[in-house]
Amino acid sequence: MIEIMDTTLRDGEQTAGVSFNVSEKLAIAELLLEELRVNRIEVASARVSKGEEQAFAQICAWASTHGYIDRVEALGFVDGGVSVDWIASNGGKVMNVLAKGSLKHLEKQLRKTPQEHFSEIRQVVEYAASKGVSCNLYLEDWSNGIVESEDYVYQMVDNLKDSGIVRFMLPDTLGVLNPWLTEQLCGKMRQRYPSLHFDFHAHNDYDLAVANTIAAVKAGMNAVHTTVNGLGERCGNAPLASVVAALHDQVPAQTAIDEKQLSHVCNYVASISGIRVPSNEPVIGENVFTQSAGVHADGDSKANLYANRLLPQRFGRERSYALGKTSGKANIIRNLDKLGISLSPEQIKLVTKRVVELGDKKEVMTPEDLPFIIADVLKSGHGPAKDNIHIVNYSLQLARGMKPVAIVKIKIHGKEYEASSAGDGLYDAFMKALWRIYESLGKVHPILADYQVTIPPGGKTDALVVTTITWKTEQGHFKTRGIDSDQTEAAIKATVKMLNIMDNVIKK
């Protein structure tokens, strides 16, 4: 069993522009330990800030009452015991001591001899034990140290292996390793110290963090470090989801991680960190279980010819088939089946042709657009694909020092309704007025799950804006898009599209 130590709340928070508040840190800690079942979490750096101290104390208090306190760790320093006191006074039980793992760092940064450094580390570890705090040891810059000053690294471990240190943690601090070198160097450590517990900590400067992590495990490392979504300084750390999937399938090795919770936790962290998950990010990206080419959809329908071991069901996802210029009949049929719509072979051929034409024009289509495309192609008002809901007019008022106000008049199946509301922004006011109408009619409405605005580069004030909104219903999530030179108008267009999809496609 390979241990996973996740350091999203410590090393991951060193991502430029990312800062979690106290409640966010506690929520992430709970998700990592309870939902994902990560073995250990590193949640803070000692003495950084008052907010960091408050968050650490709250996490420790929660962990103590839930049996997780020995799995909560904080980074501390060789500072005569100040870090130990900080950790112990806030309820912590584990300190990860930051030491110099290369002779260059020791001599150039600390300007001390190896024996001075080792002695000070030992004193910190002994003092921590007297306070009821156990210690792991980071050998900072180990990857350069083991190459450039191998004797120094061995000297450090030889001097400290009987000091009470629980884990020796080997960081590729500057992300300089490759998989072959990682396996070789980690193998040296394992061969020389077969009884010690080693962690490997990768950075992603060459986009090799996952590969290096897998190589470290093959060389005999006991634990590996990750962050959710690969957050971290510079290019980030090894992303948790990719590491877990690769460990399970490529080594193979066992972990305690619940794969089905990965997408949920990764998306939550993305939402509060402000660092979006790329749509093609392995395992958790929006498009990673989406087939676009018609030949792929055809192969899947016949014998799952284009599926690998990364089945979407493992991660609480499902496979989808995109609509675009590379779509074939198999894509269309897959989406029609999901929507419960039946067409003749000739009709499918016509619809496929139109989808390809729209894709050639760079039109973005979703499966929910398909009934409307069908109605347009067949000119028959096929099925329920009718535009039954229109915005008759609306007024949006914005004045400095006052809340925005919206007045909305909407036509639903030929009848007009009107409402007004204030909001925290123009679109918020619009939506609150709209939902007042829907609630007065007893109609259900979805929850806005995500809102994304894309503006082409160039900085022109009249540039077209694409607003993509993700909606959550009892049946699942779906997206709508609106395009306009005004961002609010683009959002309103996406909203009207959603209303018609709810009225036509989503089962009530």
N, C-alpha and C positions, 0 to 999 in steps of 0.2 A: 504494500500500500504506500503510495507516494503522498506525502504531506503537501498541501497547498497553503502557503502563507500569502495572504493578499494584503498589499500595502497601498491600496487606493487612498485611504484616509491619511496617509503620511507621505509616501513618495509620489503617489498620484496627484496629491494636492500641490505639488511643485510644478504642475503644468501651468504655463503662462496664462494668466487670466482666470484661473480656477481657484475658488475659495468656498468652502462649505461652512455654513453656520452651525451652531450647536445642534439644533434639532435635525438638520440634514445629516450631520455626522452620525448621530445616534440612529437615525432611520437606516442609513447604509450599513452600519455595524450590525443591526438586527437582521437585515436582509442577508448579509454575507454569512452570518453564523447560523441563523435559523432556517432560511429558505434554501440557500445554496449549500449549506453544510461545509463551508470552508473550515479547515483545521485550525488556522490561526489568523489573526488580523493585527496589522501594525497600524495604530490609529493616531499617533501624535509624535511630535518632537518635543522633548523637554525644554522648558524655559522660552518657548518661542513667543507666546502672546497670552494675554488674559483669556481671550476667546478659546484658544487651544487648550488652556488649562480647564476651563469650564466644560468643554466638550469631552475631554479625557475623563474628568471626574464623573460626568453623567454616564458615559459609556461603562466605566468601571462599576458604578453603582448598579446599573441595569445588569451587567454581566454577573455581578456577585449574587444577585437574587435569582438568576437563571442558570447558574452552574457553568458559566463560561469564563470566569475571571482568569483562569490560567491560560486562556487562549487569546487574551488581549495583551498586546505588546506596545511598548513605546520606545522610540529612539532616545538614547542618552549618550552622554559624553564623558571623556576621561577628564573630569573637572573636580577631583577631590571629594566627590560625593554629593555635589549640589544637585545633579540630575537624579541621583538615587532618592534624595529627600523630596524632590518635586514629584517623582512618580509615586513613592510610598505615601506621601501626604494626600494624594488624590485617589488612593485606593488601588493603585496598580501593583501587580505582582511579578511582571516580567519586563526586564530592560534589555534592549538590544544596544550594546555598547559599540560606539563607532571608534574603531582603531585604525591605524595606518597599515595597510596591507602591502605597501611597496616602500622600498628604501628611499626612493626619490621623494615621495610625499612626506616621509618622516623627516628627512634631512632638510628639505626645502621649505616645508610648511611649519613643522613643529620645531625644527632645529634642535633635536634631541638625539641621544644615542639610543640604539635598540634596547639596551638594558634599562635605561631610564624609562622608556616607554612601557616595556613589559612590567616593570615594577609598579608603575602608576596604574596600569590596567589591573594587575593583581590586587592592589589596594582597594580599587573601586569594587571589584567583584566580591572581595571579603566584606567590605562595608555593606554592600547590597544584601548579602546573606544575613548579616546581623539585623537588617531591617525587614527580613522576610521577602526579599525580592531576588528572584533568580535571574541569571544573566546569559544571554547569547552574545556572540562577538562577531561584528562586521569587520572583515579585513578589507577596508576601503582601498580601491584600485588594485585588488588582488590579481586581476587578469594581466595587468602590466607587471605587477610585482613578481609573479611566478615565472614570467618570461625574462625579465631584466635583473631580478635579484632573488632568484630561487632560494639561495641559502638563507636569506633574511626571512622569507616566508616560513621555511621549515624551522628556523630558530624561534620564531614567534610561537608557532604551534607547539613545538617541543617545550617551551618555557611555560605555556599556559594550559596544556592539555589536562593537567591535574589540579587546576585552580578552582574547579567547580563550574566552569563554563559548560552549559548544556549543549549548545549548538555553535559550530563554527560556520559562519555564513560568508560565501565566496562571491563577491559582486564583480560583474564586468561593468565597472562604474562608468567607463567611457564608451561602452558598446563596441569594443575593438575586435572581439572574437569572431570566429567562424565555427561552424559545427565540428570540423575535423580537429581544430585546435582545442575547442572546448572539451571534446571527448578525451583528447590526449592529456590535457592539463588536469581536468577533474579526475581522470584515471590515476594520475600520479599521486594526487592527494589521497584517494581511496586506497591505493596500494601501500602507501607509506603509513597511513593511519586507519587500518581496517576497522577499528572499534569506535571511532569517533562519528558523531552525527554531523553531516554536512548539508547545508542549504546552498542552492545556486540562485543568484540574483542577476537577471539579464536586463540589458538596455538595448534599444532598438535602432541605434544609429545607422546600421547598414541593413535594416529590415530583416535581421536574422535572429531576433530575440526568441521567437518560437522554436526555430530550428536549433538554436544553441541550447535552449531549455531541454529539448528532447535529447540532444546529445549528452547533456549533463546527467540526465536520468539513466541513459544507457551506460554511462561510465560509473554509476553507482551512487549518485547523490540521493540523499534521503528525502529532501524536500526542495521545492522550487517556489520562487516568488513571482507573483503576478499583480496586475492592476486591472480593474474593470475597464474595458474599452481601450486598454493600453495607455491609460493616462500616465503622465510622468514628465520629467524634465527633458528638454530638447525634443527628441523623437519619441519619447515615452518608454514604457517598460513592456514586458511580455504580456499581451492581452489574455485575460483569464479564459474567455470562451475558446479561443483558438488553442491555447495550451491544453485545456481539458480534453477537447476533441482529439487532438493529436496524441496525447498520452493514451487515451482509451483505444484509439484505432491503430496507431503507428508503432508503438513500442512492443506490444501493448502493455499498459500498466493500469492498475486500479487506483481510483481516488474516491473520496467520500462525496464528491460533488453531485448534486441532483441536476442533471442536464436540462430537465424540463423547465427549470427556473431561470436559466441563463438569459433568455431573451427579455424576460420581465425585469430582471435586476439590471441588466445592461442598459435597457431603454430608460429605466428610472434614473440611473446615474447620468445618462446623457442629458436628460431633461433638466436636471438641477445643476449640472456642470456647465451647460451651455456648449459643450463639445459634441456635435452631432455624430452619430454613427454613420460612416459612409454606406451608401446603399449596397455596395459590393463587398462589405466587410465579411470575411468568412464567419459562418455559423449564425451570426446575429443580424447581418445586414438585411435590409428590406428585400433585396432582389436575389439573395443567394439561393432561394428555393423556387425561383421563377425561371421557366424556360421560355425563350423568345422564338427560337427557330422552329418552323413547322416540322422539320424532320425529327427534332427532339421530341415534340409532343406526339408525333406518330409512333416513334419508337417506344415511348413510355406507355402508350395505349395498348401496344401489342405485347410487350414483355418487359416493361421497365428497363429498356435497354440503356437509358441515359441516367440511371440512378446509381449512386455509389453508397458507401456505408453511412454517409452523412444524410440520413433520412430525416426529413423535416419533423416527423412525429417524435423523434428523440428529443427535440428541443421545443416541443409544444407548438410547432408550426405546421403548415400544410403547403403542399406544392401548388403553384399557380402557373398560368400560361399567359404571357403578355400578348397584347395586341399591338401590331405595328407592321412595318413593311416586310419583315421576315416571317410574318405569320403565315401558316398554311391552314388547310381545312381542319387539321387535327387540333390546332389551337382554338379555332372557332367552336368546334364540336365540344371540346373540353369545357369551355366557358358556358356554352348553351346548356350542357348537362347540369352544371352547377346552378344555373338560374332556373332550371326546370322548363326550358323552351325547346320545342321540337320544330325542325324545319326539314323540308325536302332536300334531297341532294342538290337540285338546281338552285334552290334558295340559298343553301350554304355556299355554293359557288359564287353567287352574286354578292353575298355579304362579305366573303373573303376578299373578293376583288376590291370592294369599297374600303375595307380595312387597310389593305396594302396601299391603295391610293392615298388615303389619309396619312398613313405612315410616311409615304414619300414626301408629303408636304410638312413633315415634322410635327404633325398633330399628335398630342399626347392623349392616349385613350386608356380607359380603365374598363374592367369587365362590366361595371355598372352602366357604361355608355352603350353597351351592345344592343339592348332593346330599342334604343332610340335610333341607332344606326340601321337596325333591321326595319323599323317603321319607315325611315327615309328611303331606304333602298327598294323596299317592296311596295311603297306607296299604298299601303293597305291598312295602316293603323294597326299593324300586327300586335296581337296580345295587348298588354296593358301600357305599351310605350307611348303615352300621350302626354303632351305638355299641359297639364291641368292646372298648374299654379303659376301665377304671374305677379310681379310687383307692379301695381298700377302707378303709384308714385310714392316718393318719400321725401322728407325734409330732414336734413342733419344740421344742427346748430352748434357752433363752437364759439365760446366767448371766454376771454381770459378771466380767471378767477371763479368761473362757474362750471358746473358739470355739463358735459355734452348732452344734448337732448335729440331724440329721434321721433319723428311722426311717420308711421308706416301705414300705407293702404295696400292691401293684397287681395287678389282675386283667387278664390279656391273653388274649382268646379263651377265657375260662373257667378258666384256670389262674392260681394266685396265686404271686407272687414278692415277696421282701422283701430290703431292703438298708438299710444305714445309712451316713452319711458326715458329716464335719464340713465347714464352709464358712466363708466370710468374712461371711456373713449368713444369715438364715433361709432365704430363697429359694435362695441359692447352695448351701446344705447340702442342701435338698430336691432340687435339680437334680442335684447330684453323686451322691446316692443313687439317683435315678431312672436316670441314665446308667450306673451300675454294673450295674443290672439289664439294661438294653438291651445293654450290651457283653458281658455274660455270655451273652446269647442270640444274639449275632452280629448284632443289629439295627442298622441305620444310624439316626442321629438328626441333626436339623438343628443349625445354629449360631444362637445368639441374636444377631441383628444390631442390634436396637434395643429399648428398653424405655421406655415412656412411661406416666406416671400422671396421670390427670385427676381432680381433686377439685372438686366444685361450690363456688362461693363461699359464704361464710357462716361457715366456720370451725368447724362442729360436729364433735365427735369421732366421732359415729356416722354421718357422711355416707357415702353410697355412693361407692366408689372404682371408677373404670374403669381397668383396666390393659390397655394395648395393647402386644403384643409382636410384633416383626417377626422372622421366621425365615428363614434362608438355607439353601437346599438346592441340589443340582446342577441342578435344574430352574428355580431362580430364587428370588424372595422371596415370602412370603405373610404375612398378619397374622392374629392371633387376639386376641380380647378377653375379659376376665373382669370380672364386676361383683360386688362384695361390700363390706361395711362395713370389712372388714379387707384391707389392701393385699396382704399375702402370700397370703391366700386367693383374692383376685381374680387374682393372678398364677398360682396353681396351677390355677384354673379355666381360664384362658387356655391353660395348658400342656396340660391334659387334652384340650382342644379340638384343640390342635395334634397330639397323639398320634393322635387318631382321624382327623384329616385325612391325616396321614402314612400311616396304615394303610389308608385308604379311597380317597383322591383322588390323592395324589402318587405317581407311578409309581416303583417301587423299582428 
